[in-house]
């Protein structure tokens, strides 16, 4: 089924006023709050995936969308293969994973070894398309090295503001400062943490490399971190990084969309959009899609408009 948006797409709006469009044969608006509230968005090549109770794909910048029904539960998180836009891995409400090799037209179960609990976030490792990470509510971080088929526990949840915190969003970033070249950034219920791929310790984002960050003492560097717990905790709902610009990240908080160009040392708020989810074009660090309660919106200038 293909849904056409006949009114055209402006430079500022990807799918503005989308809640008024209905899918033929469906009892839900195309982009109703209940559809996107899980925060499931992903970019694969030039294809955008949006998911909730079903999976929707657009290959033409949002002008038309194709819906694939199923699996039989709400999709709570998505990740995709960077070189195969038809391969989609989806977390299911209540626990479990489903994999589609055909853009959502058919699904199969995966996730051997994962506990039967909700997966809040999924991410594909930078430069390692068959390595996936999953954040399990109330549990911690899990890893698969066979494209999602089997999983192992690798790390507890981050400890922030005197408590363990669930990870709500994940982004794998290829940076030379990581011990093995890869950092895993995690947006939590109370701020941002990151983890080198040695899985040795969650830590705040700091200038320098991973070993420097483990050494205490010295003059404190100049930083501008994301809001984190004071005066009010601000969960980091979404976190994305474009493959072609690993130092760039976007974060969605209740206060708006924030961005960094130095891997999280200095952040600035680019707008006050109340986004539920984000996706960034892997080949264009300024092309950003955001899900809100009113539908999807598209930015070509890094979230400024």
N, C-alpha and C positions, 0 to 999 in steps of 0.2 A: 504494500500500500504506500503510495506517495502522496504527501501533503504539500500543496503549492501555496506560497505566500504571494498572492497576486498583487499586493499593493507596493511591492518593491522594498528594498532595503536601503536606508540612508546611511551615510558615513558614521552617524552617531548611534544607530540602533540596529542591533543584529536581529532581534525578534521582538521589537517593541509591541506592546499591547497584544501579546500572543495568547493571553488567557481568553480572548474572545473567539479563538479558532477551535473548532471541534473536529475530532477524528470520526469519519464515517463509521457507524456501527459501534462506537464507543460511548460510554456513559460519563467520560471525563473530558475536561478541556485539554487541549494539546499540551499546554505547559501550566497546568494547575499547580498550586502549592503542594498538594499531596503527591504529585508526580515527581517534583524535583527536590523535595525537602530533604531527601537522603544525602544530597550533596554529591551526586554521581555525575561527573563530567570528565571527558578525556579527549585529547587530540591524538590522532595517529596519521602521520603524513598530512594531507589536506582534509582529512575527514574528522568531523566533530561528532562525538558520541554524547548523548544525554540520556540519563536513565533514572527510573523510579520503579513504577509498576511494569514498565516495558522499556525497551531500548529503542532510541531514535537516532538516526544517522543523517548527517548532511554532508554532501561532497561538493557543494556549490556556495559556501559561505552563508548558509542559512536560508537561501531562496526556496529550496524544497527539502523535505524531510521524509525519510522512510522509516516506518515503524515495524519492529519485530517483537511480537508478543512472546513472553516467557523469558526465563523459567517461571515456575509457578509461585514465586515469592518476590517481594520488593527487592530491588537491587540497592544495596547500601554503599557500595564502593566499586570503582572500576579501575582497571589498568589495561594497557594495550601494548602490542608488540610494535616497537618503533619502525620496523621495516615491513610489517604485515598488517595493514590497517583493518583487515577482516578478522584478525585474531583478537578476541575480547575475553578478559577474565573478570568475572563479576562476583562480588561477595553478596550473600543472600541474607535477608533479614532472619534473625534467629540462629544464624550460623551456617557454615558450609560455603563452598565455592562452585561455580558453574563456568564452563569454558565453551566458547563458540569459535569455531574456525571459519565461520561464514557470515560474519557481521551480524550475528544474532538470529539468523534464520533457523538454526538448530543448536541445541545445547547438550552438554554432557557434564556429569558430576566430576569433581576433582577435589583435591585437598586432603589426601590421606595423612593422618597424624594430627590435623588441627583439632583443637577442642571444639565442642559443640556450643560455641558462644559467638555473639555478634562480632563481625570484623568491621572496625570503624574506618580503616584506611588500608589501601593497597598501593604499592609502588613497584615499578620495574627498575632494577639497578642500572645506573649509568654505565654504558659500554658493555653491559652483560645482560642481554635481552632475556636469557633463560633464568636469571636470578630475580626472584620476587620477594617482597617483604609485605607482611601483614601485621597490623596492630589489632590485638584482641582486647576488647573491653574487659577491664578487671583482671587482666592477665599480663600481657607484655608483647614483645616483638618476636615474630616467627619469620623463618626464611625458607624459601624453596629454591633449589638449584636445578630443578628439572621442569621449569616452566609451569609450576603450580601443581604438579601431580602429587608430590610428597613434601612434607614440611617438618622442620625441627625448630624447637625453641632456642632463641639466641640471646635474649636480653629482657630483664625486668623493665617495668614502666619507669619513666623518669621520676625523680623525687624533687618536687618543687613546693615552696611555701608550706613546709612541714608535712607533706603528704605525697604519696604516690599519685601520679596523674595519668589518666588515660590519654593515649595519643589519638588525636582526631584527624590528623593529616600527615602525610609523608611525602618527601621529595628526595630522591637520590641525586647527588651532585658530584660531578667529576672535577675535583680540585686537587692541585698538586700538594696542598697543605695537609691532606689526609694521609694517614700512615700508609695506606695502600692505594692512595689516589682517590678514594671515594669517601664522601661524607653522607650520612643519612640525617636529613633535617626532619624534625618532628614538631608539629604544632600540637600543643596540649591544651587541656582545659584551663591552664594558668600560665601561658607563655610558650616560648620557643626554646628547644634544646636541640643539640646535634650529637652525633655518635660517629666516630671513625670506624672504618670497616674491620678493625681488630675487635670491636665490641667490648672494649675495655672499660669505658665509662661514659655515661651521658654527661654533657657539659654545656655551659653557656657558650654562645658564639663569641670568639675573641680573635683579635688580629694574630697573625703568625701561624705556625703549623701546629699539628696535634701535640707534639712533644712539648712545645712552648706552653700550650694551654694547660698542661699537667703540672708545670712548675709554678709554685706559689712564690709570691714576693715580687719586688720590683715596682716601678711606677705604673699606675693604672693608665691604660691607653684611653684616648678619646673615643667614645662610643655613643651611639643613639639606638638603643635596642627597641624592639617591639614592646608595647604596653604589656606588663606581666604581673597582674595580681594586685596592684595598688593604684588608686584606692579601691577599685572594683576589678575582680578577675575578668579578663577578656579572653575567652577561648579562641584559639587559632583554628577557625573552621576549615580553611583550605590553604594549601601551600603548593606552589608549582614553580618549576625552573625550566627555561628553554634549553635544549641540548646544545645549541650553537653559542649560548652565552651563559656558561655555568655559574658565573658570579652574580647573575641576575636572578632574583626570586620575587614572587608576589605572594602576599598573604591576605586572606580575608578575615577581618575581625568585625565585631559589631560596630566599631567606630568607623569602619571604612576599609578601603583597599590600600595596603601599604606595599612599598617596593624598596628593594636594595640592589645596588650594582656591585657591591664588594663582599658578596657572600654572607650578608647578614650582620656586618659590623655596624653599619649606619643605615637606618631605615627612615623613610619619610612617607607620610600619608598623601596619596595622590587624589583621592576623592572620598566622599562619605557614603558611597554606595553600600547598602546593606546586603552583601552577597552571601549566598549559602554555599556556593561552590565556584571554583575557578578551573580553567584550562588554558594553556598557552601553546601556541603553534611552535612545535619543536624547531622549525627552521626560521622563525621570525619572532625575536624576543619582544616585539611591540604589539603583536597580535594576541589579544586576550579575550576570552569568553567568560562571562560571569552569569551565574544563575541567581535570580532573586525571586521573591514571592510573586512577582508579576510576570515572570518569564525570563528569557535570555536576552542579554545585551552584549554588544561586541565593541571592542576598542581597537583602533589601529595605532594608538599612540601611547601604549603602555599604561592604559587606565586613566589618562588625563581627561578624556571625554568618552 
